[in-house]
Amino acid sequence: MQQLRYVAEIAKQGNHLSAAAEALNTSQPGVSRQIQVLEGELGVDIFRRTRNRIIGLTEPGEHVLAIAKRVTADVATLRSLKMDLEALDQGQMVIATTHTQARYVLPNIVVNFIKRYPKVELILKQGDPETICAMVEDGEADFSVGPETQRSFPELLRLQGNEISRIVVGPKGHSIFSEPELTYENLAAHPLIAYDARYSGRWKVMEAFQRAGCTPRFALSAIDADVSKTYALLDLGLAILTNAAYNPAQDIGLEARDASHLFAPSTTTITLRPTSYIRPYVLEFISSLSEKLTLKAVRSALKSAIARD
């Protein structure tokens, strides 16, 4: 187990032995020695090296890392299982999520959850879509809530929640809001503000423009809706956002127009480790994210994922 923990931590620390040793509260020579012992027992090299420096994983090492992540996560789950079973209405729940979800989608759900489970400490960790999935994969979060990702994350179960359509946001009185019809052409005539390339909102917008044969001009890329709206209010560009990110009562000075006929919606995606013990209140929170994510549907998806493994 210790050796597998070392393998997982070295990979997590970008192949830096010293950083892994520090995170594991042990010595660098000790980590290096245990990895060599494991490689000797398995009869394969786990890491690629040059001049005694680790530079990456070998092909067998990729498989060892995948197993190491699963085993260490399962052991951590076993250690907390007894406590969880004795206290079903208290504990900790860590949600990895994006800014838009944390700021605009989750607040009411969180309020209702805390009222129902006042003894559960809820921790929100923010990041881009791939980072939050990696948090779940590494056991740093119970589940993630965010948009789709381009990376597959085969070890995780993905559940699809609600779709969120897109809008165009700009300063009140902008000429785009008086156009008889919103088209790719009249949008492309103005500077635009879009999400960073790590977000599905950016590549879905780009794909739509490309299909239409238009080349948009982006004045700014941002990592969250609030930043996008700040610069849209300064008339630096029209922001293409999800409709959840706009509230006319709060977004004074801004106006929005539906763009669902131009751009594909984002699908809220929940990812979790199917082999982990999922506490009842975690399942209940997930089921509150969408009407189609009933407890029965979530449990069925978990069983199917475990059976495939």
N, C-alpha and C positions, 0 to 999 in steps of 0.2 A: 504493500500500500504506500509506504513512504517513497519508494522508487517511482511509482506511478504519479504521485503528487509532484515529485521533482520534474518529471517529464512534462506534465501539464503546466507547471509554473515557468519552466524555461521557455516553452513556446509562447506563453502569455506575455513574458517579459521581452519578447523580440529576440530570443536566442542569447540574451545577456546573462551569463552565469552569475556574475556578481549581483545583479539586480534580483535574480531568482533566489539566491542565497539569502539576501537581505530580507526579501518578502517572507521567506520560510524560516527566518530567524536561526540560520545555521551558517556554516562556513562554506566558502566556495570550493575548497578542496574536497570537503565532505560530499557536496552535491556531485562534483565531477566523478568521484570514486564510486558512488552509488549508481550513477548512470552507466559507468563502465561495467560494474557487476551485473546490472540488468542486461546490458547488451551481450555479455558473456553467457548469461543463462539462456537468453533467447537465441543466441547464435546469429544475430543480425546487428548491423549498425543502425541505431535509431536516428542519430544526427550526422549531418555532413560537416566535416571539419577541414580547416586549413590552418596549418601551423598551430595546432592545438586550440584553435578558436572555432566555436560552433557557428556555422553560417546558415544552417537550415535543416530541414528534416529529409531523411531518405524516403524512398517509396514505402518500405516496411514501417518506417518511423511514423508516417502519416496514419497507418492503421493502429499502431501502438498508441499514438496520441488520442485518437478517437475513443479507443477502449479506456484509456486513462481518464479521460473526461467523464465518460459514463460511470466508471467504477467509483471515482472520487465523489461525484455528485450523488450516487446511490448511497454511499457510506454516510455522507453528510445527512441525507434524508433519513436513514435508519437511526442516526444518533438523535434526531429531533422527533422521531415518530412517537415515542412513548410520551413525551411531554405534550405533543399535539393531541394525542388521543385522550389524555387526562384533562385537557383544557381546550375543548373544541371552540369556545367562544372568545379565546384570548390568544395573544401571540403577536406575530409580526407578519406583515405582508409587504413585499417589495415589488413595486411596479416600475418597469422601465418604459419610458414613453417619450414622445416628441413634444416640442413646445406647443404646437397647435392642439394636440390632444389634451395636454395638461392644462392649458390656458382656457380652451373653449369647449371641449367635449366632456371632460371628466368631472368638472366641479360639482354639478348637481348629483351625479352618481356617487361621488366621494362623500358628500354631505349625508346622503341617505344611508350609505354604508356605515359611516361612523356613528350615526344615531342608533343603528341596529347592533353594531359591535363596538361599543365604547372602549372595550379593553384591548382591542387590536390596534397596534401601532402601525400606521400606514406610512410607508416611505416611498416617495416618488424620485426616481432617478431619470434625468433627461439626457437625450442624445439624438444623433441622427438615426434614420431607420435601421441601418446595418449595425450601428453601435448598440442599440437597445436589444437587438436579437442576439448579439454576441454576449451581452450581459446575462441573458437567459441561458445561453449555451454554456457559459462559464460558471453558472450557479450563483451569480451575483444578484439575480432577480427571480421572483417566482414566475412572472410572465411579462410579456411586453404588449403594448398597445400602440400601433402606429400604422403608417401606410405600407404598401407593398415594397419589397426590396428586389433588386436585381440579383443579388446573391441568394442561393437556394436554401442554405442551412438545413441539410438533410436530416440532422439529428433532432430537429424540432418539429412539433406538430403545429400546423397553421390552421387557425379557425377564421373564417371570413365573417365580419360583422356588417355594419351598415355602409352604404355608399354615400360619399359626400361629393356633391356636384361643385362645379367651379363658377366663379364670378369674376368680373372685372371691376376693380376699385380705383377710383380717382377723385381728384378734388371736385367739389360741387361746381356745376356750371361747365365742366369740361365738354368739349364738342362731341366726344364719343357718346355721350348720353342723349344727344339730340339726333343721332343718326337713326334713320327709319329702321335699319336692320344692322345688327352687329355681325360683321363678317371678318374673315381672316385678313382681307385686304385693308379694311379701314383700321383694324387693330395694328397691322404691320406698318401703317403710316405714322405711328406714334412710338416714342421710346417706351419700353416695357420694363417691368420689374418682376422677376420670377424667383422661385425657390432655387437654392443651390443644387448643383447637379446630383448630389447624393439623395435627393428627394424625388419620389415618383412624379410629383407635380411638375418638375422641370422637364423630365424626359417625355412625359405624356403631352405636354404643351408643344415641345419641339417636334414630336412625331406628327401631331395634328397639322402644324404649319407646313412641314415637309410634304405631307400627303396633299395639301392644298396648293403646293407649288409656290409658297410664300416664304420670304426670308425675314424673320422678325429682327428688330434691333433692340437688344437688351442694354438698358442704361445701368442696371444694377442687379446683382444676384444677392439674395439674403437667405439666412438660415431660419428665419421665423416670420410669422405674419405681422407681428407688431412692428418690426423693423421695416418691413415692406410698406406698411400703411404710413409709417412716419415719413418716408421719402416720397410716397405717393401724394401725401398732403402738401409736401413742398413742391409739387408739380414737376418732379424729376422723371416721372414715368407712370404708366398705368400698371397697377399690380394685379397679377392673375393669381387668385387665392381660392381656397375652398369657402363655400358659403357659411361654414361654421365660424369662420374668423371675422365675420362682419356683423356688427350690431348697430343699427342706425341711431339708437338712443345714446350709445356711447361713443361712436366714431363720428364726432362732430366735425363738420367741414368736409366729410367724405361722402361719396355717393357710390352705389354699386349697381351693376347690371348683370343679369343672368347670362352665363356663357356655356351652359350645359349642352347646347346644340353644337358647340365648336370643339369642346375638349372633354375627353373621357373622365369620368369621376374617379376619385380615389376610394379604395375599399379599405375600411378599417380592418386591420389584421391583428389577431391575437396569437402570439406564439408562446409555447410552453414546452417543457421537457416531459414527454409522455411517460417516461419510466419513473418519474419522481412521484412521491406521495403528495397528492393535491388536497390540501385541507378543505373541509366543507365550505368555510367562509370565502376561500379563494374561488371555488367553483361558483358560489353564489354571486360574487362580484362579476366574474366573467359573464355569467348569464344575464346580468343587468345591462350589459353593453349593447345588446341587440335582442329584439324579439325572437329572432330565429336561433339564438344561442340559448336554448332552453337547457335546464340541467340534464335532461335525458339526452339531448343532442350532444352536449359536451362530453358526458360520460361515455356515450357510444363512440365518439371520435377517439377518445383516449384508449378505449378497449381495442378498437381497430388498429390504432397505431402500435400498441404493445404487441398485438398478434402478428403484425408485419415484421416487427423486430425479432 
